[in-house]
Amino acid sequence: MNINDSLNTVTSALKGVVALGMTLAVVALVVDLLFPGTTNIVSNVSGLVTSFTSQGLTGLITLIVFVSIYNARD
């Protein structure tokens, strides 16, 4: 087994974990929309967006970098 096979195995495992986390976040969002206040994910996402936007240009650049990294995972 060479290093590329090892890295591919680790990468695919991490992609699975991230996909599971995103799925759970969407499920929690739907649950919170149907039953307000049960998971508080809406307020947490709102707080995250507020923390990015309150920092002005630095927050906008940071948000763009995070979105770029997220989109580059495929």
N, C-alpha and C positions, 0 to 999 in steps of 0.2 A: 504494500500500500504506500503510495507516494503522498507528498504534501498536498497536492491538488485534490486528491480524493478525500483527504481529511478535512480540508477547508470546505469542500462541497458538502460534506456530511454536516459539518457544524452550521454552515450557511442555511441549509435546508431545514435543519432543526430550529434555528432561530426564526426563520420565516414562518414556520408553523406556530411558534409561540406568539409571534406578533399578530398573525392572523387570528389566533384564538382570542387574544386580548382585544383586538378590534371588534370581533364578533360579540364578545361579552359587553363591550362598551355600547354597541348599538342596541343590544337587548336591554341593557340598563336604561338607555335613553328612552326606548319605547315604553318600558315599564313606568318610568318617571313621568312620561307624558300622559299615560293612561291613568295612573294613580299618583298624582302630584305629591312630592315630598317623601317618597319611599326610598329613593336611592340618592337624591340630591345631585345627580350628575349634571343636570341642567345648570344649576348654580355654580358647580365646579368648572364646567366648560366656560360659562360666562365670566367667571373670575380669571380663568386662563387668558381668554381673549382680551379682557380689560388690562391684564398685566402687560400684555404685548403692546396694546395700543396706547397705554399711558406713558410709554417710554419714547414716543415720537419716532424719529427716523431709525434710531437704534433698535427699537422693538420691531419695526416693520422689516428691517434687514434680517433680524433674527428669525422672525416668522417665515420670511421667504426662504431662508436657509433650511429651516426645519421642514417646510413643505417640499423643498427640492430633494432633501435626503429621503423623505417618505416616498416621493414619487420615483426615486432612483432604485428602489428596492426590487423592482420587477425586472 
